Amino acid sequence: MKLFDLTGEVAVVIGGTGVLCGAMADGLAQAGAHVAVLGRNAERGNERVKKIREAGGKADFVSADAVQPESLRRAHEEIQKKIGAPTILINGAGGNDPKATVTPDRAFEQILPEDWRACFDLNLVGGALIPCQEFGPAMVKRGKGSIINIASVSAHVPLSRIVAYSASKAAVISLTQFLAREWASKGVRANTITPGFFPAEQNRRLLFNEDGSPTARAKSILDHSPMERFGDPSELVGAIIFLASPKASSFVTGIDIRIDGGFLCQTI
């Protein structure tokens, strides 16, 4: 087996209908894995599958809602029948909830508990817990698997305003480390990656004005980034393939790889 060859692996990419996890799905397929693109948007999912196949890769779209255990159970069964037993799991569902964000009109103490819970349901429960509960035990039973959860720079240093999002992503790292310890002796590894700032659908309006110029928040981010630029989705792929590879990262579990252009090492 070549160091980064994923031939024969079955990779489940939850959130593969989006920009960042879509790039991960592309990269996994190029490395030889058969990719199951999971998400709620069939149109985007099938577009991603078409792109992968046109590039010579193997992929199928499977409809699923990560916050619904029964939906993931059906998706898991479909993947096993159509493709095979999953050996790689990418948990990329998530996002910020505007109602759980501090704004000029909403102080921290005014965030409602139900909005806080909704943010945790999206990022922690649907973004890691339920998928790991569904796919993880089957990997443990077979004695092989790599789980990669998606964290955020705000999990390490809470960013202004997005308090619930930051806390939920910190919880994702904690859960991942727990699973890494529990399943290490059973052949299943669990790690996280921490993306920095990558323009995508959910944050584009926060980063760019209608005329394409950077917003004040974007300028602040760039001023704090040693590389002085945003990341490109393709720059996440190398870390994903490394952590997914049963050979390249065979002795790696419980770690977090930061892909942030130096954002978290910047001080003054």
N, C-alpha and C positions, 0 to 999 in steps of 0.2 A: 504494500500500500504506500502510495506517495504521501508526503507529509500533509498536503492540503487537498487531497483527493477525496471527494465526498460521494463517489460512485457507489451506488447500492444503498445510500442513506435516504430515508424518507423524512423530509423537513416540513413541519407544520408552521406556517407563518400567520399568526393571528394579527390582523391589521394590515395584511399584505395588499389590501385595496388602496392604502394610502401612499404618500410620497416616500417617506423614510423606509417603512417596512416593505414597500414595493421594491425599492432598490436592494434591500436585503434578499428578497425573494429572487430577484434577477441574479445576484451574486452567488447564491446557494445553487441555483440551477446551472450556472456557468461552471461551478466547481464539480458538477456531476450529480447532485442530489435531485430526486424527484420531489417537486415542491407542491404542497397543498396550500393554496392561497385561501385563507379564511376571512370572512367579513360579511357585513350585512348588505353591501352594495354590489349586486350581481353584475351590473354593467361595468363598473370599475374592475371588479374581480376578473371578469372574462377578458377585458382589455389587457390586463396584466398577464394573464395566461397566454393570450395570443402573442404578446410581445416576447415572452419567454420561449414559446415554441418556435417563433420565427427566427430566433437566435440559435436554435438547435437544442434548446433545453426541454425538460419534461416538467409539465405543470398541469394542475387541475384546480378549478374553483370549487369550493365547498361553502355553501351558505351557513353562517353561524353567528350567533349573538353571544359574545363572551361573558356577559353578565347573567346568562340563563343556563344553569347547569344541564337541563334537558336538551337544550339546543346543541351544546358542546358534545353531549353524549351521542346524539344522532350523528353529528359531524365526525366524531371519532370512529363510529361504526362504518360510516360511508368511506372514510379514508382507508380503513383496514380492508374493506372489500374491493375498493377500486384501485388502490395503490400498494398497500402493504402496511406493516406495523411502523408507526412513527418512531424515529430514533433521535430527531432534533425537534425542539419546540422553541419557537420565538414568540414571546408574549409582548405584542406591541400595541394592544388596545389601550386607549387612554386619552387624556386631554384635560384642559382646565375648564372649570365651570364658572362662568361669569358671575353667577349668584354667590359664589364662595370666594369672591375677590374683594379686597379692600379698594374702595374708590373714594373720590372726593365727597361722594354722597352716601357712602356706607363705611362706617368705622368697623374695626375688628369685632367689637362687642355687639355689633348689629348683624353679623352673619348668623343666619338661622341654623339651628342644629340639623334640620333636614337637608339644607343645601351643603353643609359640611359632609354629611353622610353620603350625599349623592356624588360628591367628588371622590370620596374614598371608595364608593362602590365602583366607579368607573376605573380608577387607577390601580387600586389595590385588589379589590374583590374580583372584578372582571378582568383587570389587567395582569393579574398574577395568580391569585388564590384559586379561583374556580378552574382555570386551565391546568394548573399544576395538580390539583386534586383529580382531574379527569385523566390527564395523560401520564402523569408521574408514576402512579402505582403500576401501570402496565409496563412502563420502562423498567421499573424496579423488578418486576416479575421476570422480565427477559434478561435482566442484568446488563442493560446497555441504554444509555441516553444522555443527551446534553440539553439542558434547559437554559435559555438565555432570556432574562427579563430586562426590560428597558427602564432605566432610571432617568435621572435628569440632574443637571448641575445644581438645580434648586434643592435637590435632596441633601446636598453637602453644605451649601451656603444658601439659606432661604432668601429668595429674591423678594424685593419689595412687592407688596400688593397680593401676590398669589400664595397666600398663607396655607390654604387647604391643599392646594396642588403640591406645594413643597413638602408638607407633612406626609401626604399620601405616597409620594415618591421615595421619601426616606423610609417609609414602612416597607416598600417593595424591596429595598436593599436588605433590610432586616429579615424579611421573610425568606429571601434568597439564601442568606447565610445560614438560616435555620435548616433549610432543605439541603444545602450543601453538606452540613454536618450529619444530618439524618441519613442521607442516601449515599454518602461517599463510599462506604464499604459494599454497596450493592450495585456498583457499576454505573451509577447515575450522577452526573456532575451538574451543578447549578451555579451560574454566574450572572453578573449584570454588566451592561455597558451604560455609560453615562454620556449621552450626546450633549454637546454644547448647543449653540444656536444654529439651527438649520431651517431656513425659510420653508414653510409648508402651508397647507390650507389653513390650519387653525391659528397660526401666529402671523400670517402675512400682513394683516391689517394693523397689527401692533408694531410691525417693523418698517412698513413702507406706506408712504402717502399715496394718494390716488395718482399722482404724477410720477410715481416710481422713486421719489427721493426718500432717504431714510428718515424715520420719525425721530423725535428727541430720545425715545427709549432705545432705538436702534443705535443712535450715535453714542449713547452711554455704554451700551454693550460693546461696541467696537473699540471705544476708548479703553475698555477694561480687558480687551483681548489682545495678547501679545502678537498674534498673527494678523491682527487688524482686518479681519474679514469674517464672513459667515462661512459655515461649512457647506460642502456639497454632499447630497445623500450618498453618492458613490464612495465617499470617504469613511462610511460606516462599515462597508462590506468586509474589509480586511480583518477587522476585529471579530466580526461575526463568523467568518470562515475559520479563523483560528480557534475560537471557542467551540465551534460546532465539530471540528475535526477530532475524531477519536484517537488520532495519532499525535497531531501537533500539540494538543492541550490535554493529553491523557492524565497528567498529574496536576491539573489546574482545576480547582473548585473553590467556590466561596469568594472569588475576587470581583472587583469592579474595575473595568477599563474605561478611563476617561478619554473621550474623543471631543475635545472642546477648544482646540487651538490655543491652549494655555490659560483659558479663562480662570480656572480654579487655582492657578499658581500665581496669579497677579495680585499684588497688594497695593503698593503706592509707587 
